[in-house]
């Protein structure tokens, strides 16, 4: 069944062969979660926790991420961020659980931006390696698929995917619930999109010199792009923007001129390049050459990349990081973190900051084991639910009743001439009205 699904919906990159409409956006939880992988988890017989500490007093944890393929720019940050946290914990002596002290062993698996590979990797980590926890995948629909393996096995799964809001709720994460061992390490999408939209418009308005009234969004046409864009458009409208059109392009696009010409014809005040940083950096020079708009926004592009590549524009360009920038940050804790992160060998990438959706939570998980005095998954979850962890992204990281966190997003803007300013933008308290 997985082969049929894969051939029908995915290329080797793990993205859709054919554009799909937002009306089909429930595909992930409808087919992947409930239909296909239900059979996988039953076949594995993973009804009880497979984890136990090894004779060497080592706790195994896994990472499933795109270290190759179409989503590598974000995927490679997961093992780097988790690996740094594991090193720090082990160098400090390990995790003291009751009367024992454990070292953490990290097992990395490349999902190749391919859903069947992600599923196979998760099966192997849970069934054969008997990991206590899995971090990832950063590819949104893959994470939903993985939960059908991790949750029946009582393996804690932590992922920075806002699509988890489709399945996380107080009932599903309660003891005995189907997602009791699942945690979302990124704010809910209405919060992330809301803080991003507000930050972008507040930074660009004084640089443009007049009120910004009309926004056009240009986005890759895949499941993740569709899901995220639906929230971002609502956030823009909540900030008073007219959004006459969302322009979608095939994920492998390199010539953006047809899409940019369409955007220019709409006379926007801002063109928002949404979600895929690598595609954005291909599209922006073409947009500047065509003079599409008086300002731009690049989602998920760090100002560090802007400076390192010597990029410039004769109009203001805003950028955002998920969640905090490494190249120009107003967060002192982040500066120290990224110094250590890059010193450990991680590349300076477009979305290196995504690593922070995982780094803090390895430390938080270790703190939960220590507080619980046990590696038992149910006791660990109970401890996680009560923690208030001092991390890099927030001085008070805690999970709500749906196992989700809330924290700010950093937004920056490059003025013509190169000066870059950044600000942390707090998320809205409530989702915008429909």
N, C-alpha and C positions, 0 to 999 in steps of 0.2 A: 504493500500500500504506500509506503514511503517513496518508493521509486516512481509510482504513478503520480503521486503528489508533486514530487520534485520535477518530473518532466513537464507536468502540466503548468506549474506556476513559477518555476525558478530557472534561471540560467545558472551556469557554473559559478557566477558571482553570488548567487543566493538572492538576486533581485528578480522582480517579476518580468517575464518575457513580454507581456502586453500591458499597456497602461490599464489601471483599474480605477473605477470611480470611488468617491468617498462613500457611496452607498454600500460598497462591498468591504468597507474597512473592518467589519467584524469578522473577517476571514480567520484572523489568527486564533481567537478564542473559540470560534465556531468549529473549524476543521482541525487545526493543529492541536489545540488543547483538548478538546472534548472527544474528537473522533479518532484521529490517527494515533496519538500518543497514549490514549487510554489503553489500546491494545499492547503498546510497547511496555508500559509499566506492569500490566498484568502478566505479560510473558516473562518479565524479569523476576516476578514474585517478590517485589520489594515492599511488602506490607509492613515491615518493621525495620527499625534502625539497623543498618549494616555496619555502623562504625564502632570500633573499640580501639583504644590506644595500643600501640605496638609494644613488644617486649622491651624495646629500647626507650620507652617513655617518650615517644614522638607522636605528635598530633599531625595528621595529614590534612591539608586543605588543597583545593584545586582551583584553577582558573581556566575558564573556557572563553577564548577571545579570538578575534580576527587578527592574527599576526601575519596573514597574507590575504590576498583577494581585494575586493572592492572597498572594504570598510577598514582597511589596515590603519589609516591615519588615527582613528579613535581606538581601534582594537589593540594596538601594540601598547597603549598606555596602561591597560589593566594589569598585565603581568609585571610591568615596571613599578606601578604604584603599590600593588600588593607585595611584590618582592622586597621593596624598600621597607615596608612596615614589618615584614617577617624578619628581615635582617636586624632591624632595630630591636625587636622583641627578643630575638635569640641572643644578640650581643649584650642585652641587659640581663641575661640570665635565664630567659624563658618565661613560661607561664606557670605560676604556682597555683595548683588546683588541689585544695585540701592539703594533704601531707606530701604530695608529689610535685615535682617541677618538671615540666615538659618543654621540649624544643618543638618548634613548628617546622614541618617539611612541606614545601610548596611544590605542587605538581602542575605544570603548565601544559595546556592542550590548545593547539591552533585549530580553530573551526573553519579556517580558509574562506570565511564569508559564505559558508555553504550549510544549509540547515541540516541535511542528513549527517554531515560530519560533526556538527555540534551535538546532535542527538547521540551519535556513537561515542563521542568523547565523554559525554555526561554519563552514559551507561557504564563505560569502563571505569571512570573515577568512582562511581557509586558502588558498582557491583564487585569490581576486582580490587581497586585500591582502598575501598572502604574509607573514603574521606569523611571528615566531620562537617565540612562546609565547602560550598562552591561559590566563587565570585564570577559573575558574568551571566550570559554574554552581553556585550554592549549593543549588539544588533537586536533591535526591538522585538521582532516576531520570534527570533530564536529563543529568547529568554522565556517567553510564554510556553514554547515547546518543551524546554528543559524542566519546567516546573512539574510536568507530569511524571518525571523520573525522580526528582529530588524530594518532592513532598511526601509521596507514599513511603519513601525510605527514611523519613525523618532526618534528612540532611538539610542543614541550614543553607539557604541560598540568598545571596545579597547581590542586587543588581541595580545599576543606575538608570533604569529605563522607566520613563514616565508612562509607558503603555501598561505597566503593571496596575495602574489605577482601574483598568478594565476588569480586574479580578479581585483586587484587594478591597476588603471592607471588614467592619468589625465582626461579622459572622464568619467570614471565610478564614480569618486569622485566629479566631478563638480556639481554645483547646478542643481538638477533635475536628476542627475545620480543615478544608482541603488545602489551605495555604498557610497553615499555622507556622511553618518554618521558613516563610518567605518574607524578605524585607526589601523595601524600595529605598535606595540611598540617594535619590534625587527628588527635589520637591515635585509636587503634583504639577501637571503641565500647565494648568491655568495660572499657577503661581510663577513658574519659570517664564512662560510666555508673557505674563502680565508685567513682571519686573523688567524683562528685556525690552518690551515695547515702550514702557514708560521711560526707561533709561535712555534708549536710542533717541526718542523724540526730544527729551529734555536737553540732551547734549548737542543735537544737530541744530535745533531751532536758533540759538544765538549765533551759530557759525554761518547758517544760511542767511540770516538777517531778516527773515519774515516768517509769519506763522506757516506751519506745515499742515496742509489740509488733505492732500491726496497721496496715497501709498499704493504701489503695485508690488506684489510678491512674486518672485521667480523661484521655483522649487523643482527639485528632482521628482519625477513621477514614479514613486514606489510607495510601499506600504508605510514606511516611516515618515516620508515626506508628507503624505496625505494626512496621517494622524496628527503630526506636529502642526501643520499649516492650519488645520481647522481651529486649533486653539489660538494660534498667533493672529489670525485674521480677527477673531473675536476680541483679542486684547487690543489690537490697533483701533478697532471701532469703538471700544470702551474709552480710548484716549481721544476720541473725536475725529478719527481719520475716516475719510471716504476710501474704500478699497474697491475700485471698479472691476478689478480682475485679478485672478491668480493664474499665472502663466506657468504651465508645467512643461518640463523637458525630459526626454529619455535619459536615464542615469549615465549612459556612456557618451553623452554629448560633448563635443569639443568645439564645434562652431555654433556659437550662441546668437549669431547675427539675426536669424529670423525671429527669435524670441525677444531680443533686445529692440528690434525695429517695432514690433508690436507694442512693447512697453513704452517706447518713446511716443508713439501715436496717442497714448492716453494722457500725456502731459503730467506725469507724476511729480510731486515734490520730493519723494524719496522712492528709490527702488530698493527693496529688501531681498537680498540673496539669502535664501533660507536653507539651513540645515547641513549641507555638505560643503565643508570648508575647501576641499580640494577642487571641486567643480567651481566654487565661487572665485577662487584665485585664477582660474582660467577665464571665467566670464567677465570679471571686472575690467581688465585692460581693454577688452572689446567694447564694453559699455562706455568707458571713458573716451575711446576713439570716436564712437558714434554720438557722444554727447547726449546720452539718454535722459539724464536727470540732473538737477542741481545738487543732489546729495545721494549717498548710498549707505546701506547697512550690510555688513558681512557677518552672518551668524557663524559662531564657532571658529573665527579666525583670530588668533592671538596677536596683539600688537608687537610681540616679539618677532613673529614671522614678518610682519610689515616692515620692521626696522632691519632685520637681518637680510631680507631680500632687496632692500633699497627701494621699496615701493613708494610711489608718490601719486598725488592727484591734485588737480587744480580746483577741486571742489571738496567739501567735507565728506569724510568717510567714517562711519561708526563701525565698531567691532564689538563682539561680545564673547565671553569665555564661559565654559561650562565646568565649574562655576566661577573660578577666579583666574585672572590672567597671570602668566609667568613673565611676560616681557615688559610689563608696565603696570605694576599693581599697587593699590593703595592699602593692601593688607600685609602688615609686617610679618605675620606668621607664614604667609604664603611665600614671601621672599626667602625665608630660611628653608622652607620645605623644598622649593624648586632648586635652590642651591645644592641641597643634598640629593635631590632626584636626578639632576643632570650629572652630578659628580659620580653617581652610581652607574652611569653609562647610558641612561635613557636619552633618546634623540630629542632635539628641540623641534617639535612638530607643530602642525597647525592647531591640533586639539590636545596638546600635552596636558592641559588642565583637567581633562576628563579623568585622569588618574586619581584626582582628589575625591571622586565619587566612590573610590574603593579603598584608598590608603587609610583614611580615618576609621573605616569600619572594620579593618583588621584589628586595629588597636581596641576598638569598641568590643569586638567579639572576644578578644583575650581578656578584657576587663569583665565581661559577662561570665566567662568560665571561672575566673577568680572569685567573683562575687557569689556565684552559684555553689562554688566549692565542688563542682562536678562537671564532667563532660556529657552528662545525660542531656540529650537535645531538648527535652521538655523543660528541665530546670534552666538550661541555657537561655531558651526563649523567654522564660519568665523573668530572668535577670535582664536580658536585653530590653524588655518592655519597661523597665523601671530606671534604666540608666540615664544620666545626664552627663554626656561625655564632652570634655574640652578638646576640641579638634582644631584642624586648620581652617576648615570652611565655616566653623561656628564655635563660639565658646560654650555653647549649650546644645549639643546634638542629642536629640531624643526622638523617639518614635511615637506617633499618635496611635489611636485605637485601631487604625488600619495598617500599621507597620510602615508608615511613611514619615519622612522628615520635612522640615521647613528651614530654608536658609536663603540668604541673599544671592544675587547674581551680579557679577562685575561687568560693566559696560564702559567702553572707551571710545574716543573720537579723535581722529587725526585731522587737524586743520590744514588748509592749503599752506604749504611751507614746512609741514612736518611735525609741528608741536602736537603731542598726544596728551590728553587728559583722561582720567579714569575715575569712576565712582561706583561704589557698591549700592545697588538698588534693592530695597526691600520688596518682598512679594506682596501682592494684594491679599487681603484677608479672606475675600470671597470671590468666587467665579463671577465673571460678568453675566448679566442677564442675557437670555437667549434672544 
